[in-house]
Amino acid sequence: MIVIDKTIVSDDVVEKEFVCKLTACKGACCVIGESGAPLEKEETKKLEEIFPAVKKYMNEAGIREVEKQGAWRIDRDGDYVTPLVNGDAECAYVFFDESKIAKCAIEKAFHEGKTDFRKPISCHLFPVRIKKLEKYDAVNYEYWKGCAPACSHGKKLGVPVYEFLKEALVRKYGEAWYAQLHLAAERHLKNEKSSV
């Protein structure tokens, strides 16, 4: 593991390779799961603010759920999450493009300049998940079988998880933190190769 400031980064974030391949998975991470996308407390207010701007990019079913449940909800574990369509697994903020790929209406609104909020940080960081400990954030890679094509694609391209997620990690922890991670990752990978 790598310790930087108040974070503990698992070796998998540095050692595993990953590049999303939406043509293969069809955005499955947005439509499969037991709960909505995890949200930080301040993101709940942001979702309430931006819903009018995001609404025009959403599916009718998603709009109905947000209007019924609210822009966010609390799941059975007591965590803030996005609402799901019919309590199933599809995030209310999903829309499907012409290729039937699940995409994020929040992110589409962001890219079209309708909001300054890209999407929940948990979505931006996926497949990395952050667990808040008493004094540290545990930054872990979470393998999910739906992302097998992304693992193969990342391996083919030689892109480690932390490099694929550079923009999201910088958004969460800042440029200086990421620079430290990059240096620590290079040392770690060099040591791994020399020990083989």
Backbone bond lengths (Angstrom), bond angles and torsions (degrees), N, CA, C in turn:
res aa  C-N    CA-C-N  psi(-1)  N-CA   C-N-CA  omega(-1)  CA-C   N-CA-C  phi
1 M - - - 1.454 - - 1.525 109.84 -
2 I 1.324 114.99 158.30 1.458 121.73 -178.66 1.533 107.51 -120.64
3 V 1.324 116.10 126.51 1.462 120.90 179.29 1.524 108.65 -103.82
4 I 1.331 116.36 122.69 1.461 122.60 176.72 1.523 107.01 -132.99
5 D 1.327 115.45 120.11 1.463 120.81 -178.83 1.529 109.80 49.75
6 K 1.318 117.58 -119.05 1.472 121.33 -177.49 1.523 111.24 -103.94
7 T 1.345 116.33 31.85 1.467 120.22 178.24 1.515 110.76 -127.20
8 I 1.319 114.67 148.58 1.467 121.97 171.83 1.526 105.57 -120.54
9 V 1.326 115.88 113.49 1.463 121.77 -176.22 1.525 108.79 -99.72
10 S 1.320 117.22 125.30 1.468 120.15 -179.34 1.520 110.51 -70.39
11 D 1.308 115.93 151.35 1.472 121.38 179.25 1.526 111.71 -57.90
12 D 1.330 116.99 -32.63 1.466 120.04 -178.72 1.527 112.84 -59.85
13 V 1.329 117.77 -31.51 1.466 121.41 179.48 1.529 110.14 -61.98
14 V 1.324 115.75 -29.55 1.464 122.55 -178.81 1.527 111.38 -94.30
15 E 1.324 116.76 -38.30 1.472 121.08 -172.55 1.532 114.23 -85.71
16 K 1.314 117.53 -36.10 1.477 120.33 -177.65 1.525 110.18 -77.13
17 E 1.335 114.93 152.18 1.468 120.36 -179.59 1.527 109.56 -113.77
18 F 1.343 115.02 146.18 1.467 118.37 -170.39 1.525 110.13 -164.30
19 V 1.326 116.49 129.37 1.470 122.80 169.41 1.522 106.62 -145.90
20 C 1.333 116.62 120.09 1.473 120.27 -178.67 1.522 111.30 -52.07
21 K 1.327 115.51 141.45 1.456 122.05 176.01 1.524 107.25 -132.00
22 L 1.323 115.84 81.37 1.461 121.56 -173.98 1.519 113.78 -61.06
23 T 1.319 116.82 -28.91 1.469 118.76 179.13 1.527 111.17 -65.58
24 A 1.325 116.81 -23.53 1.470 120.74 179.46 1.527 112.10 -91.82
25 C 1.320 117.32 -45.73 1.475 119.64 -174.56 1.523 113.09 -91.25
26 K 1.340 117.37 -16.15 1.473 123.35 179.49 1.531 113.06 61.16
27 G 1.351 116.84 25.77 1.466 120.17 178.71 1.511 113.54 74.13
28 A 1.327 116.23 32.90 1.468 121.59 -174.69 1.531 113.50 -56.76
29 C 1.332 117.79 -30.85 1.477 119.42 -177.80 1.525 111.91 -63.87
30 C 1.325 117.77 -18.66 1.477 121.36 179.10 1.529 113.05 -89.14
31 V 1.327 116.68 -11.03 1.467 119.27 -174.77 1.528 114.21 -127.67
32 I 1.330 116.39 0.08 1.473 120.09 179.61 1.524 108.55 -127.53
33 G 1.305 116.92 131.45 1.463 120.79 178.01 1.515 110.57 158.64
34 E 1.319 115.43 172.45 1.456 120.80 -177.48 1.525 112.61 -93.22
35 S 1.336 116.08 -15.48 1.455 120.57 -176.82 1.521 108.18 -148.73
36 G 1.323 116.39 173.70 1.458 119.67 176.44 1.517 111.04 -72.72
37 A 1.317 116.24 178.23 1.462 120.97 178.18 1.528 109.48 -65.72
38 P 1.350 117.60 132.06 1.468 119.77 178.19 1.531 111.18 -60.76
39 L 1.329 115.45 141.77 1.463 121.88 -179.62 1.518 110.65 -124.99
40 E 1.317 116.26 145.62 1.458 120.86 169.33 1.528 106.62 -82.50
41 K 1.328 117.18 153.70 1.468 120.72 -173.64 1.523 112.38 -54.16
42 E 1.349 116.98 -43.81 1.471 119.52 -178.27 1.528 112.20 -67.21
43 E 1.342 116.81 -22.19 1.466 119.95 178.23 1.532 111.81 -71.86
44 T 1.327 117.21 -24.34 1.469 119.32 -179.87 1.530 110.33 -63.79
45 K 1.324 116.48 -42.29 1.472 120.42 178.43 1.528 110.61 -67.01
46 K 1.331 115.06 -37.42 1.464 119.49 -179.64 1.522 110.30 -63.48
47 L 1.326 117.41 -42.60 1.468 120.53 178.86 1.531 111.30 -62.12
48 E 1.330 116.48 -37.90 1.469 119.66 176.90 1.530 110.54 -62.99
49 E 1.342 115.99 -41.79 1.472 121.27 -178.76 1.526 112.31 -65.66
50 I 1.333 116.35 -42.90 1.473 119.60 -170.65 1.526 113.86 -90.80
51 F 1.326 118.21 -7.83 1.464 119.35 -176.49 1.530 112.97 -51.67
52 P 1.337 120.29 -43.66 1.464 118.66 179.13 1.535 113.17 -58.75
53 A 1.323 117.47 -34.97 1.469 121.03 179.70 1.529 112.11 -77.00
54 V 1.324 116.44 -30.96 1.466 121.99 -176.47 1.532 111.71 -84.31
55 K 1.318 116.01 -28.00 1.464 123.14 -172.56 1.528 113.02 -51.27
56 K 1.323 117.84 -40.36 1.472 119.82 -175.47 1.521 113.48 -67.87
57 Y 1.342 117.78 -13.93 1.472 121.83 179.13 1.530 112.23 -97.49
58 M 1.329 116.68 -6.92 1.462 121.36 -173.73 1.526 112.31 -89.45
59 N 1.340 115.21 160.49 1.465 121.64 171.28 1.523 108.99 -73.52
60 E 1.346 116.02 156.17 1.471 120.65 178.67 1.528 111.76 -57.43
61 A 1.339 116.39 -41.45 1.472 119.93 -178.37 1.526 110.79 -63.51
62 G 1.319 117.15 -39.71 1.466 121.61 178.33 1.517 111.71 -65.59
63 I 1.326 116.53 -42.61 1.469 121.29 178.27 1.525 109.73 -59.70
64 R 1.333 115.84 -46.14 1.477 120.25 179.64 1.528 111.20 -58.06
65 E 1.350 116.03 -43.42 1.474 119.66 -178.80 1.526 111.49 -64.57
66 V 1.328 117.49 -43.03 1.470 120.05 179.38 1.528 109.75 -65.65
67 E 1.326 116.93 -40.55 1.465 119.51 178.87 1.535 111.86 -66.99
68 K 1.334 116.20 -29.68 1.465 121.03 179.39 1.538 111.70 -83.71
69 Q 1.352 116.92 -49.28 1.468 122.04 -173.56 1.524 114.29 -91.96
70 G 1.342 116.14 -23.78 1.460 120.54 -171.46 1.524 109.64 105.96
71 A 1.315 116.69 169.79 1.471 122.51 -176.23 1.527 112.16 -69.41
72 W 1.323 117.04 -16.19 1.460 123.36 178.65 1.524 107.05 -154.54
73 R 1.323 115.36 169.99 1.462 119.31 177.57 1.527 109.46 -149.56
74 I 1.311 116.05 174.88 1.471 121.36 175.26 1.516 106.83 -109.77
75 D 1.351 116.38 126.67 1.469 119.34 -177.21 1.533 111.28 -84.88
76 R 1.328 115.62 -177.05 1.470 119.57 -175.16 1.527 113.37 -66.27
77 D 1.355 117.04 -17.54 1.466 120.17 176.73 1.525 111.98 -90.03
78 G 1.339 116.31 0.45 1.456 120.24 179.52 1.525 113.43 84.42
79 D 1.353 117.00 15.62 1.460 120.96 -179.19 1.523 111.00 -98.22
80 Y 1.327 115.79 148.90 1.464 121.33 173.41 1.523 108.38 -74.23
81 V 1.329 116.91 131.68 1.470 121.45 -178.47 1.526 110.07 -146.20
82 T 1.327 115.60 164.40 1.464 120.00 172.46 1.531 108.28 -74.99
83 P 1.332 117.47 151.70 1.473 119.25 176.92 1.530 111.09 -70.37
84 L 1.319 115.94 157.19 1.459 122.22 177.35 1.528 109.51 -110.49
85 V 1.315 116.15 154.62 1.459 121.42 177.47 1.529 108.84 -77.14
86 N 1.328 116.53 122.25 1.474 123.22 179.98 1.525 112.89 56.35
87 G 1.333 117.75 26.79 1.463 120.60 -179.08 1.505 112.77 65.37
88 D 1.335 116.81 11.94 1.464 122.08 -178.51 1.520 108.60 -85.19
89 A 1.314 119.77 -134.86 1.458 121.34 -176.18 1.523 113.75 -115.19
90 E 1.322 117.79 -9.19 1.459 120.73 -176.55 1.528 111.24 -81.65
91 C 1.321 116.77 124.19 1.459 121.32 177.57 1.534 109.43 -61.49
92 A 1.309 116.50 138.97 1.471 121.16 -178.80 1.527 112.03 -63.32
93 Y 1.334 117.60 -22.10 1.471 121.24 -176.94 1.531 113.42 -91.57
94 V 1.325 117.10 12.29 1.465 121.89 -179.42 1.526 110.47 -85.24
95 F 1.326 115.43 145.53 1.463 121.03 164.54 1.522 106.10 -133.64
96 F 1.321 117.01 162.82 1.458 121.24 -178.74 1.518 108.69 -114.08
97 D 1.347 115.78 129.89 1.470 119.35 179.52 1.526 110.25 -81.06
98 E 1.323 116.29 -175.50 1.473 120.76 -176.01 1.526 113.21 -63.63
99 S 1.341 117.00 -19.68 1.471 121.07 177.36 1.524 112.52 -95.01
100 K 1.340 116.54 10.39 1.474 123.44 -179.31 1.531 112.21 65.53
101 I 1.335 116.06 28.95 1.462 121.14 176.65 1.525 107.88 -93.40
102 A 1.345 116.26 129.47 1.462 121.44 177.52 1.522 109.15 -70.99
103 K 1.332 114.95 128.63 1.461 120.55 178.98 1.516 109.18 -134.53
104 C 1.328 115.73 167.76 1.463 121.78 -173.73 1.527 111.44 -96.18
105 A 1.325 116.50 120.89 1.466 121.68 177.62 1.522 111.43 -65.13
106 I 1.336 116.75 -32.53 1.468 120.69 177.88 1.527 109.29 -62.69
107 E 1.341 115.59 -46.77 1.463 119.86 -179.26 1.533 111.51 -66.96
108 K 1.324 116.75 -36.17 1.474 119.64 178.15 1.531 110.32 -63.24
109 A 1.321 116.90 -43.04 1.468 121.16 177.72 1.527 110.25 -62.24
110 F 1.332 116.53 -39.10 1.470 121.49 177.84 1.531 110.55 -61.99
111 H 1.342 116.33 -49.50 1.467 120.23 -177.97 1.527 112.43 -65.81
112 E 1.314 116.57 -23.88 1.462 119.62 178.16 1.528 112.16 -93.38
113 G 1.352 116.18 9.20 1.457 120.92 174.84 1.520 115.63 75.45
114 K 1.329 117.57 18.70 1.469 121.54 -178.11 1.530 112.55 -88.84
115 T 1.329 116.82 -15.70 1.461 121.87 179.88 1.529 108.86 -152.26
116 D 1.330 116.41 158.89 1.466 120.78 177.57 1.528 111.54 -98.60
117 F 1.335 116.90 5.93 1.467 121.88 -178.70 1.520 108.57 -104.20
118 R 1.340 116.77 116.22 1.467 120.20 -174.12 1.521 112.43 -68.52
119 K 1.303 116.72 -54.69 1.467 124.89 176.93 1.515 106.43 177.87
120 P 1.336 119.14 168.65 1.466 119.38 178.12 1.528 110.51 -55.19
121 I 1.331 115.43 141.00 1.467 119.98 -176.88 1.533 111.08 -61.46
122 S 1.328 117.87 -31.22 1.476 119.47 179.11 1.527 110.94 -63.37
123 C 1.336 116.79 -35.29 1.467 120.81 178.36 1.523 110.48 -72.17
124 H 1.330 115.75 -41.28 1.462 121.13 -179.72 1.527 110.55 -63.86
125 L 1.330 116.82 -35.12 1.473 121.89 -177.53 1.530 114.21 -85.02
126 F 1.314 118.45 -13.42 1.465 119.81 -175.41 1.532 110.26 -58.42
127 P 1.343 120.11 132.26 1.462 130.70 18.62 1.531 115.64 -93.33
128 V 1.319 117.86 17.88 1.461 120.44 173.71 1.520 108.33 -88.36
129 R 1.311 115.02 136.41 1.463 121.48 175.42 1.530 107.82 -121.31
130 I 1.322 115.33 142.44 1.458 120.75 -179.62 1.520 108.72 -111.49
131 K 1.321 114.74 127.52 1.466 120.02 176.86 1.522 107.02 -112.95
132 K 1.317 115.10 126.21 1.464 120.48 179.77 1.524 108.64 -79.93
133 L 1.325 116.21 120.21 1.457 121.72 174.31 1.533 107.28 -101.86
134 E 1.322 117.59 -177.87 1.461 119.86 -176.57 1.530 111.63 -60.17
135 K 1.336 117.40 -46.61 1.466 120.16 -176.75 1.519 114.00 -118.30
136 Y 1.328 116.97 -8.12 1.467 121.00 -175.27 1.520 111.48 -135.13
137 D 1.322 114.90 161.19 1.460 121.97 164.68 1.524 106.57 -97.48
138 A 1.324 117.57 127.97 1.463 121.37 173.04 1.527 106.99 -90.93
139 V 1.331 116.08 118.07 1.463 122.31 -177.15 1.529 107.09 -103.59
140 N 1.340 116.48 104.66 1.463 121.67 -171.93 1.528 112.59 -120.96
141 Y 1.326 114.53 144.69 1.463 120.89 171.16 1.526 106.94 -83.14
142 E 1.322 116.44 131.26 1.464 121.07 -179.59 1.523 108.79 -113.03
143 Y 1.318 116.87 106.45 1.468 119.45 177.91 1.524 108.81 -72.11
144 W 1.312 114.31 134.55 1.465 121.40 176.75 1.520 107.18 -135.80
145 K 1.332 117.37 130.14 1.473 120.76 -173.55 1.526 112.94 -59.09
146 G 1.334 117.28 -27.82 1.467 120.43 177.32 1.521 112.66 -63.53
147 C 1.328 115.87 -18.78 1.470 120.89 179.97 1.533 112.50 -98.08
148 A 1.324 118.21 13.46 1.474 120.31 178.80 1.536 111.62 -53.60
149 P 1.350 119.47 -41.78 1.474 118.79 178.11 1.535 112.44 -62.12
150 A 1.332 117.19 -34.43 1.467 120.69 178.60 1.521 110.97 -69.18
151 C 1.327 116.82 -34.93 1.470 120.98 177.51 1.527 109.76 -66.55
152 S 1.334 116.78 -45.79 1.475 120.84 178.63 1.521 110.76 -63.15
153 H 1.330 116.17 -42.83 1.465 121.19 -178.99 1.534 110.43 -65.20
154 G 1.338 116.34 -42.95 1.466 121.06 177.65 1.510 112.24 -62.49
155 K 1.329 115.58 -39.62 1.476 120.63 179.11 1.530 109.62 -65.60
156 K 1.321 116.40 -43.31 1.465 121.49 179.55 1.535 110.77 -60.69
157 L 1.343 116.08 -40.74 1.466 120.81 -178.34 1.532 113.26 -87.05
158 G 1.350 116.43 -12.21 1.463 120.29 -179.71 1.524 113.67 69.54
159 V 1.351 116.45 39.34 1.472 121.05 -177.37 1.526 109.50 -110.76
160 P 1.338 117.78 112.69 1.468 119.20 177.28 1.533 111.76 -70.13
161 V 1.314 115.72 157.27 1.462 122.61 -178.12 1.529 110.90 -51.11
162 Y 1.333 117.30 -47.74 1.464 119.61 -174.90 1.525 112.05 -64.59
163 E 1.327 118.31 -29.91 1.470 120.19 177.13 1.531 110.63 -75.92
164 F 1.321 116.87 -40.28 1.460 120.57 177.26 1.534 110.39 -59.67
165 L 1.324 115.78 -36.53 1.464 121.33 -176.36 1.522 113.73 -97.50
166 K 1.317 118.05 19.51 1.470 120.44 -176.33 1.533 112.16 -51.63
167 E 1.324 117.63 -51.57 1.463 120.82 -177.08 1.527 111.52 -58.82
168 A 1.323 116.87 -43.82 1.471 120.98 -179.44 1.527 111.32 -68.45
169 L 1.329 117.57 -41.05 1.466 120.68 179.63 1.525 110.98 -66.94
170 V 1.329 116.73 -37.61 1.470 119.99 176.09 1.529 109.56 -66.01
171 R 1.318 116.46 -41.11 1.472 120.19 177.32 1.524 110.67 -58.26
172 K 1.334 116.96 -41.07 1.464 121.30 -176.42 1.529 112.42 -77.47
173 Y 1.330 116.71 -46.42 1.469 119.81 -170.54 1.531 115.54 -117.65
174 G 1.326 118.47 -11.21 1.458 120.52 177.08 1.529 113.98 100.08
175 E 1.325 115.00 162.05 1.478 122.69 -177.82 1.527 112.03 -62.83
176 A 1.341 116.83 -44.40 1.475 120.43 -176.75 1.529 110.48 -62.97
177 W 1.334 116.12 -41.67 1.469 120.22 178.19 1.525 109.66 -61.88
178 Y 1.338 116.60 -46.45 1.462 119.74 -178.40 1.523 111.17 -63.09
179 A 1.330 117.81 -38.42 1.477 121.02 178.39 1.525 110.05 -60.97
180 Q 1.327 116.88 -39.91 1.470 120.39 177.00 1.527 110.66 -65.33
181 L 1.326 115.92 -42.14 1.467 119.60 178.47 1.522 110.43 -61.49
182 H 1.310 116.74 -44.35 1.467 120.70 -178.97 1.531 111.03 -59.44
183 L 1.327 117.74 -46.29 1.470 121.34 178.60 1.526 111.10 -63.28
184 A 1.332 116.30 -44.73 1.470 120.42 179.44 1.523 110.59 -63.84
185 A 1.329 117.38 -38.31 1.465 121.81 179.48 1.522 110.75 -65.37
186 E 1.322 117.16 -43.48 1.472 120.04 178.53 1.521 110.86 -60.80
187 R 1.341 117.01 -43.20 1.478 120.78 177.90 1.524 110.23 -63.37
188 H 1.332 116.03 -45.20 1.461 121.32 -178.44 1.535 111.01 -60.48
189 L 1.324 116.70 -47.56 1.467 120.46 -178.80 1.521 111.86 -66.73
190 K 1.324 116.76 -35.65 1.473 121.34 177.14 1.534 109.63 -63.93
191 N 1.340 116.40 -44.07 1.472 120.62 178.34 1.521 111.31 -64.87
192 E 1.345 116.76 -38.05 1.465 120.12 178.41 1.531 110.92 -62.72
193 K 1.330 116.72 -43.53 1.471 120.33 -179.86 1.523 111.61 -66.34
194 S 1.337 116.80 -39.63 1.468 119.35 -177.99 1.520 112.73 -71.86
195 S 1.344 117.06 -21.10 1.463 119.84 179.93 1.522 112.82 -88.16
196 V 1.339 116.75 -6.19 1.472 120.07 -179.07 1.518 109.81 -83.17
